[in-house]
Amino acid sequence: MNTKRLILIIAISFSLLVNIPRIVFLFGIEDQVLASLMEVSWQDTIFRVFMHIGFCYTVLMFNLIWWQKFSAKYQLFVSIAITLVILLVWLLLFELIDNFVYGYYEYSINPRINRFVYLFVMIMLLVISKAIQLNNQSKLNLIEKEKLKRQSLQNELAALRNQVNPHFLFNSLNSLSLLVREDQKAAGTFINKLSFLYRYILQSKDQNLVTVMEEVKFLESYIHLIKQRYQDNFEVAINIDEKLFQKKIPTLALQLLMENAIKHNEISNDNPLFVEVFDKDGMLIVKNKLQIRTGHVESTNTGLSNLNTRFKLQTNQEIEIFKDKAHFIVKIPII
């Protein structure tokens, strides 16, 4: 709720609360002597209600808004001191107007009651102001903690992305070293493709998310490089609805899944690897035949874990991993 609106509501509530006895007298008092002592009238009651509203509003405005201009070291002292000054000025103003309009009677108990009421209201307003200040400060602290948390997550994300790129470079250089020995012309083509890939990586390094279309183009170039090594033993079928091309996913997500399939599965004449990339129910799916490499060491799932962390940081969603005897399937959300 807006602070000024809250202040107005509190001011009106306190004013009505402290004037309830006078309002009750207006609706059926029988003791005329007591009525005379209380000096109850509609005009007087309305005047008092508005004076109390003004006093409450001024005190709350000072303690909740204007007090921030003072040094934090002296805020409490200044708050109490100036609130007391406001009280004294308000009482003086009230009594001057009250005496001028209604006159002053020595036997009237109103001045003493009125001063007590204002003092009581002032104390309650100071307590309420402090409670609201603490509540507001708590909210500010939560916001600040959330900002720090988000900054920490962004730093973590940057670290995770820095782990992905060297891994990709290492595998690419391994492939290139084989091609250099076997086919220099193919190696030249490979270098051009690799240059394109790293140009993409450099251009997208400051982007957390890229379009599906950009990732598919990048993936197709990556697949071309892999096929230079495995030839017909490695096949990929990409079937993604073009309507999803402008949706977004984290950078290099598809490439990492493709790399993961190549890393952990046997690719040979006897066991060619077939990978499918398609969409279903608003998710991109990478599915490959499960043909574990001979002498395979159990995976630590670091790559998938990093990818899942990136999805949580960037999209607040997680990837889904399924495995059976025949296939390994990873589903990633589309934004």
N, C-alpha and C positions, 0 to 999 in steps of 0.2 A: 504494500500500500504506500502511496505517496506520503512523504513525511509531513508536509504541510496539511494534507487532508487528515492525517492521523491526529495532528496537533489540534485542529479545529474540532474534531469529534470528542477528544478528551476534554477540551475547554468547555464545550457545551454540556457534556455529561456532568462535569464537576459543578458547573454553575447550577444546573437543575437539581443536583443532589443536595447542595448546601441550602438551597432555597425551598426545599420540599416543605419544611414546617410552615413557612409563610404562605405557600400555596394552599396547604391544608386549612389554615385559618381563613383564607378567603372563601372556602367552600363550606362555611357553616360554623363559625365561632359563636359561642353564646356568652362567654365572659367578656363584657365590654371593657372592664378594667385592664385585663390581660391584653386585649386587643389594642387598647390605648398605649400600654407600655411597649408593645411590639410595633406600634405605628404601622399596622398592616393596611395596605391599599394596593389596588391594581397598578397604579402609576409607580408607587414606590417599589413594588415587587419586580416589575418589568425593568425599572432603572437598575436595581440590584443585580438582576440576572445578566444584563448586558455588561455591567461593570465587572462582574465575576468572569464572564467570558473573555473580556478584554485583558484582565489580569492574568488569567490562565494561559491565554494565547501568547501574551508577551513573555511570560516566564518560560514557557515551553520553547518558543522560538529562540530565545536567547540560549537556553541550555542544550538544545538539539541542533541548532544551525549556526547561530552567531558565535558561540563559544569556540568554534574551531579556529577562529582567527587568532586566538591567544596561544602562547607557548604551552606545550603539553606539561611542562614542569609546574606551571602555576594554574592550570585549568580548574582544578577543584577549588582552590582558594578564590580565584576570580569568580567562578560560578556562584559560590555561596555569597560572596561579598556583594556582587552586583544584583543578585536575586533579592537580598535584603534591602538594597537601595530601591529596587523596583517596588518592593512591598511598602516601604515608607512613603515613597512618592505617590503610590496608588491610594494608600490610606488617606494621605493629606488631600489629594484630589477628590476622593470620594466624600470625605467629610465636609470639604468646602462646598461641593455641589449639593450635598444632602442638607446642610444647614441653610444654604441660600434658598433652596426650594421649599424645604419642609420646616425649617426653623429648628432650634435646639432647645430641648427641655432637660433641666438638670436631673429630673427623676427618671429620665429615659435610660433603659438598660441597653439600648441598641449599640451605642458606640463601643462599649466593652465587648459585647457579644460579637460585633462586627470585626473588631480587631483580632479576637481569638479565632474566628472563622477564617479570616485571611491568613493568619499565621499557620493554622492547621493545613489549609489548602496549599500554602507555599511549601511546607515540609513534604506533603504528599507528592507535589509536583516535582520536587527535587529527587525524591526516591524513584518516581516513575521515569523521570528523565535519565537517571543513571541506569535504570534497567533497560531502557530503549537503547542507550548508548552502548551498553555491553552487548546487547543483541545485535546491533548494527556492526559492532566491531567483530563479533563472532562470524557474521556473514562475510565481512571483508576478508577475514583470515581464511575462511573456507575458499573464497574466490582466489585469494593469493596462492593457497596451497594447490588449488586446481590448476592455476597457471604454471606453477612450478612443476607439477606432475606432468602436464602436457609438454613442457619444455624438456623434462627428463625423458619422456617417451619419444620426442622428436630426436633427441640425442641418441637414444637407443636404436631408433629406426635408422639413423645415419650409419651407426656402427654395423648394423645388420646388413645394410646395402653394401658397405665396404667389404663385408665378408663374401658376398655373392660374386662381385666382379673379379677378384683375383682367382677364385675357383674356376670361373668360366674361362679366363685367360689361360690358366694352366692346362685345361683340357684342350683348348683350341691350339695351343702351341704343340702339344703332343701329336695332334692330328696333322699339323703342318709339318712337323719333323718327319713323319712317315711319308707324306706326299713329296717332300723335297728329294728324298732318296729314290722314290718310285717314279714320279712323273713331274718334271719341272714345269711343264705347261699347265698342268692341273694345279701345281703349287702356286703359279702366278695368279690363276683365277681364284684360288683359295685366299690368297693375300688380299685381292680386291674385295672379295666378299667379307673377309675379316675386317678390313678397313671400314666397310659400310656398317658392319655390326658395331664396331667401337665408336664410330661417329654417332650412331644412334644412342649408344650408352652415354657418351659425353653430352649429347644434346638433351637427354632426358634425366641426367643425374640430379637435377634440382626439382624434378617433377615426381611427386609421390605416386600420382595416378596418370595413366595414359589410356587412350581409347583402345578398344578391342581391335579395331582395324590396324592401328599402329603395331600392336603386339603380334598380330597375325602376320603382317609383312615382315617383321623382324624374325618371327619363328620360321617363316618360309626360307629366308636366307640362311638361318642357322641349320635347317634341315638339309639344304643344298650342300653345305659344308660337310655335314655328317655323312651324307650319301657318297661323297667323294672317297670316303674311307671304306664304307661298308657296301657300296654299290647296291645291288638288288636284294641284299640280305636285310636291308632296313627300309621299311615302307611306312609312310604316314598318310592318313586320310583326314583331311580337315573339312568339316561340314558344319559351319556356323551360320545361322540366319543373319543376313545382311542388316536386318532391322536392329541387331544388337551391336553393330560395328561402332556406333557412337557412344555406347556405354563404356564404362571405365573399369580397369583393374590395376593393381599395383604393377609397377614397371618390372619387366623380366620374369613375370610369374609363369607364363607358359613355357618360356625357355628353360627355366629351372626344372619344371616337371618333365620336360622332354629329356633334359640332361640326366635327371634322376632315373628315368626308364632305361636310358642307354648304359648308365653306370652299373646298374644292379642286375641286368639281364644279359644272358648269352646271346650273341649275334654271330651266326655262322651259316654256312650252306645248309647244314642239317637243321638249324634252328633260327630261321630268319625272324626278326622282330617286327611286329606289326603294332603300330600305335594309332589310336583314333582320338581326334580332338573334335568335340561336337557340343552342342548346347541342349539342355533339357531343363524344363521347369525353372527358367531364370538363372541357371548356373552353367558355367563352362565345365566340361568333363574331359579329363585326359585318362584314357583307358589303354592299357597295354597287356599283351600276353605275359603271363608269369612264367619265366624260364630262367631260374636263378643260375648265375654263373657257377661253373665248377670251382670248388675250393673257395666258394663265397664266404666272406666274413660277415657276420650279422651286422646289419646297418645300425648306425647310431641315430638315424633319422634327423640329423642336424639340419640338413637342407630343408626338409619339410617343416621342421620345427621353426626355423627362421622364417620361412614363408608364412606359416600360420601366425607368427608374431607380427609380421608386417601387415597381414590382413586385419588383425585385431587392432593394431595401432591406427591404421588408415581408414578402416571401414566399420569397426566395431562388430565385425563378423568373423567367423572361423571357417577354415577349409574342412572338408569331410573326406575321410580316407577309408576305403573299403578294400578288403583283400580276401580272395578265396583261392581254391586250388588252381584255377585257370587264369585269373585276371587280377591286376592291381589297378584300382580306380581312385582318382582324386577329383573331387568336385570343388570348384572355387566360385564364390559369389560374384555376381556382376553388379556394379553400382549404376 
